[in-house]
Amino acid sequence: MKQLKAGRFLLGVLALGLTASALANEADVLVAQLSLPPVSPTREVISTLPQVQAARAGMAVAQARSQQLAAGVHEWNLKLGAQQRKETAGPDYAESDLALERSIRWGGKAQTDRDLGNAGVAAGQSAYADVWHEAVRSLVAAWYGWQRERSAASVLTQQAALAQEQLQVASRRVKAGDAPRMDQMMAQAEHDRAQAAEQLALAREQMQRQELQKRFPGLAVGSVPLAIAAGAPPLPGSAQDWLQRIVSDNHEIELAEAELRQARLRSERARLDTRPDPLLGVRAARERSGQDNIVGVYVSIPLPGAYREGEQRATLALADAAEQRLVQTRQRVEATAQRTVLQATNAVAVAQRQAAVQQAMANVAQLAGKAYGLGEVTLTEALQARRTALDAALAADAARWDAQEAVTRVLVDAHRLWAAEEGGH
């Protein structure tokens, strides 16, 4: 029976490993389908960001603190003394003494300090990885913000060109006496409106691009060709697979776990400190000008008081608080992961529907434009169809970029895209 259970367990582990491997391969293919800046050069950009550099310095601080804890706070203390002895009815004597002393960590304190230092290093690495992850999230949001403005400007540029064609058709019909002069005036107003919208969109795109370049110096802005017709690829695998991957390898949870371990070790260290460290020393003295030579050892033990007990109670409370923060972090990460995966799935579906609406309305607008040229519909009807098509195009365009950003966010949170370097290197 035990062998059967063990076999089932091994099969489950093997199946999970195969699923993760397949998911990783499909994710690599998915990255190539997204409108992203070059992966390797962008990693260099992320590594030079100020917040990432500061987090890397934090890891160096944690390493130094770990070395301090391993060495301990106690140091050797050298004492030198000299005195002159004067006797009432005798000669004067020169005397001197020498002592070397140091407090000794005992009762497992040295090992606890080493464990505390290692926990601090782990916390520093998790904090660095979390800062890196947040930097990637910010980059993705800023990148797709620029892509939206860039794509919207392209759509409005096309619409301005169509409005110019509409104006030419209206002018031709007015000149031929097939349409009232009002049509030309309406077409001119529509053309001016389209140009104004295009100019405003280009200004927004320029501001977004400049902000992106300022926040992420060196980013390959413009290296990705703009493809308005590009769709949003769906996530491979199941939503549960992505959710499990995001939660099982999460820097926020790892940081909270490391902080909890630190808090527990500090509490244990405070408990051990209720038994103070003894001070051991050796002493040599020369008295009566060398007539008496003394060699000895001595021990000094502090007597514990209420302060050490209060420190222990405080660290216990801090450990309880760290444990609750870990629970809260797990809940928040799981909720965020569920929302992120669900948002990606829904965004892809919405983008597909919006693309179908866009195509249909574009066809209607094209037919309406031809019909106006033949005198079958009024200019008002043709312009209304064109505006409806424009709204559909802008909505579909925004939906496509929303879907691409949502899918990219899942890849980032699952550490399949621009994952933090191991150890900060």
N, C-alpha and C positions, 0 to 999 in steps of 0.2 A: 504493500500500500504506500509506504514511504517512497519507494523507488518510482511508483507511478506518479506521485505528486511532484517529485523532483524532476521527472521527465517532462511533465506538463509545464513546470516552471521554466525549464530550459528552453522548451519550444516557444513559450511566450516571450522570453527574453530575445530569442533569435528572431522571432517575427517582428518584435518592436525594433530591433536593430536594422532589419531589412527595410522596414517601413521608413525609418529615419534616413537610411542611405538613399532610398529611392526619392524621398522628399527633397533631400539635399541636391541630388542631380537635377531634378525638375526645377528646383529653385534657381540653379545656375543658368538654366535655359531661359527661365522667366526674366532674369536680370537683363539679358541681352535684348528682350522685347520691349523694355521700358525706355522712355526718353530721359536717360540719366547722363550726367557728365561722366567722362572716363573714370573707371573705378580706381585704378592705381594712382594716377595723379591727384585724384580727389582725396585719397587717403593721406597724401603728403600735406595737402591743404589743411585737413582736419588736425593733423599732428602738430601744426604750427599755431593753432588758435591759442589765444592767451589763457582761456579757461582750461584748456588741455595741458598747457605748459605748467600752469599753477598746480593742477592735480598731479602731474608728474613730480613736481617739487615736493608735493605732499607725501608721495611714496618715499622720496629720499629722506624726508623727516622721519617717517615711520621706521625706516631702516636704521637711522641713527638712534632713535629712541630704543629700538630693540637691542642695539649694541650697549646702550647705557644700562638697560635693565639686566642684561646678561652680566655686565661687569659689577653692578651693584652700586649703591650710593656710599658704601663705607670705603674709606681710604686709609692708608698708613699714616700714622701721626708720630712725628719725632719730637721728643722733648729733651732739651738741654738746659742744665742749670749749673750755676756756680755761686759759691758763697765763701765768706771769710769767717772762720771761727776764732773768737778771741776769748782766752781764759784769763781770769783775774790774776792768778798767780803763776801763769805759765805763758808759753809762747803763743804766737798766732799761727793758725793752720789754714791752708787753702784747700777747699773741698769742691767737688764737682759731682754731678750725676747725669746719667743718660738713660732715656726710656724710649722704647718703640712699642706702639700699641695700635690695635685695630679692632673694630667691632666685627663680629662674625655672624653671617646669616645662618640660622639653624631652623630645624623643624620643617624642611621642605620649602623654605622661602626662595632659595636660589632657583629651584626648578619652576616654581610658580612664576617668578619674574621672567624666566626664559619663555615660558608658555605665554605670558602676557605680552612679551615683545613680539612673539610670532603671531599672536592674534592681532596685534596692532599693524603688523606688516600686511596680513591678509585683509584687514579693514582698509588700509591705504590702497591696496591693489583694487579692491572692489569699488572704492570711492573713485579712483581714477577711471575704471571701466564705466562707471555710471555717468561721470562727467563726459567721457567720450561719446557714450550713447546719446546723451542729451544734445551734444553738439551735432551729431549726425541727424537727429530729429529736427533740429533747428535748420540745418542745411537743406534737408529735404523739403521742409515747409517753405523756406525762402526760394528754393529752386523752382518748385512747382508754382509758387506765387508769380514768379517771373514768366514761367511758361504760359500761364493763363493770360497774362497781359499781352505777351508776345503773340499768342495765337488769336486773341480777340482783336488785336490790331490788324492782323492779317485778314481776318474775316471782314472787318469793317473796310479795309482797303479794297477787297473784292466787291463789297456792296457799293462803295463809292464809284467803282468802275461800271457796275451795272446801272447805277443811277445816271451816270454820264451817257450810257447807251440809251436809257429810257428818255433822257432829255433830247437826244438827237432824233429819236423816233417821233416824239411829240412835236419838235420843231419842224420836222419834215411834213407831218400831217397838217400842222397849222399853215405852213407855207403853201401846201397844196390845196388848202381850203376844206380839208376833210375833218378838221377839229377846231373848236373855238380857241381863241388866244389864251383863255384861262388855263387850258391844258398845259401850254408852254410855261405859264407862270407857276403852276403847281409842280411841274416837273423840275423847273429851276429851283424852287424852294426845297424840293426833296433832294436834289443834287447838293445844294448848299448844306442841308442838314446832314447828309451822309459824309460830306467832307469835314464838317465840324466834329462829327463823332469820330471820324478817322484820326483827326489831329489830336483830339483829346486822348484817344486810346494809345497813340504813339507816344504822347507825353507821359502817360502812366507807365508804359513799357520802359521808357528811358529811365524814369525815376526808380522803378523796381530793379532794373539792371544795375544801376549805379549803387543802390543799397546793397544788392547781392555782392558786388565787387568789393564794396567797403567792408562788409562783415566777413567775407571769406576771400581775402587777398590771394591771388594766384589761381582761383577757380577758373576752369576752362569754359568761360562764358561764351556762348555762341558756337562751341565746337559741335554741339548736337544739332543737326538740321531739323528745322521745324516741319513736322508732318501733321497737318491738320486732320487728315483722314485716318491717322493712326488710331486704332482702337485700344482698349484696355484689356490685356490678357487676364483670364481668370486665374485664381489661385489653384495650383495642383493639389491633389490630395483632399482630405476632408478638413472641415473647420476644426474638429476635435484634435487632429494631428497638429495643426498650427498652434492651437491653444495650449496643448501640452508642451510643445517645444518652447513657447514664449515663457510659460510659467516655470518650467523645469530649469531653464538657464537664464536667470534674471538677476541683473546686478543689484537692483534695489533690494531684493530678498537676500542676496548674498551679503550685502553691506549690513543689513539689519541683523542677520545671523552672526556676522563677525562682531558687531557692536554688542550683541547679547553675550557672546563668549567673553569679550573684554570685560563687561560688567560683572559677570560671574567670577572671573579670575580676580578682579579687583576686590570683590566681596570676600573671596577666599584669602586673598593677601591681607585684607584688613583683619580677618579672623586670626590668621597666623601672627599678626602684629600685636595681638593681645598678650603674647609672650615676647617681651622685648629682647632684642639681640644683646648678648653679653659682649663686653669689651675685654679683650685679652691683651696683656702687655708683659714685656720683659724690662727689667731695670737693672742698671749697674751704677754703683756709686763709689766714690773715692773720698774717704774721710780722714781727717787728721793728717793731711799732707801725705797720704798713702799708707799710713800705719794701719788703717782699716779699709778693706776692700769688700764691697757688698754686691752680690748678685741675687736677683729674685724675680719672681713672676707675680702678677696680680690679676684679679678679675674684678670687673665692675659691671653690675647688673642693675639697669633702671627698674624702678618699681612702677608697674602699670597703674593707670588711673581711669577716671571716667571718660577722658578724651578718646582713648582707644576704643572703648566700648561704644561710644557714640558714633565714631567713624565706621565701625562695623555695621551698626544698624542703618546708617545712611547708605552704605554701599549695597546692603541687602535691598533697600527700597529702590535704589537706582537699577539694580538687576531686575526687579519685578517690573519696573517701568519699561526697561529695554525689551523684556519678553512681550509685553502688551504692544509695544511698537512693532515688533516682528509680526504679531498676529494682524495688526492693522495694515501693515505693508503687504502681507500676503493677500488679504481681502481686496485691497486697492489694486494690486497688480492683476489679480484674477479678473476683477471687474473691468479694468482697462483693456486687458487682453481680449476678453469676450467682445467688448465694444469694438475694438480695432478689427478683429477678424470678421465680425458681423457687418461692420461698415464696409469693408473691402468687398465682401460677397454682394451686398446690396448695391454698392456703387457700380460694380461691373454690370449688373443686371439693368440698372437705371441707364447707364451709358448706352447699352445696346438698344434699349427702347427709344431713347432720345435720338440715336442715330437713324433709326427707322422713321421717326417723325420728321427729322431734318430732311431726309431724302424725299419723303412724300411732299413736304411743303415746298422744297426746291423745285420739284416737278410742276407743282401747281403754279408757282410764281413764273416759271419759264413759259408755261402754256398761256398764262394771263398776259405776259408781255407780248407774246406772238399774237394773241387774240386782239390786244389793243392795236397793234400795228395793222391788223386787218379790219379794225373798226367793229369788232364783235363785242367788246366790253368797253366800259368807260375807263378813263385814266384813274379815277378814284378807286375802282375795283382792282386795277392792275397794281396801283401803289399799295393798296391794302394787302394784296397777296404778297408783294415784295417785302413789306414790313413784317408780316407774319412769318415769312420764310427767314428773315433776318433774326427774329426772336428765336425761332427754332434752331437756327445755326449757332447762335450764341449759347443757347441752353445746352445743345448737344456738345458744343466745344467745352463748356465748363464741366459738363458731366464726364467727358472723357478724361480731362485732367484730374478731376476729383477721384475717379476710379484709379488712375495711374498712381496718384499720391497715396490712396488708401492701400493699394497692393504693395507699394514700396514701403509704407509704414509697417506692414506685417513682416516683410522681409528684414527690415531693420530691427524690429523688436525680437525677431527670431534669430538674430545674429547671422543671417545669411547674406548680409550686405554691409560692408564697412564695419566689421566687428572690431572691437578693441584688441590691440596687440597684447599678447601674453607678457605680463610683467612690465608693460609700458614701453616695450621696444619693438 
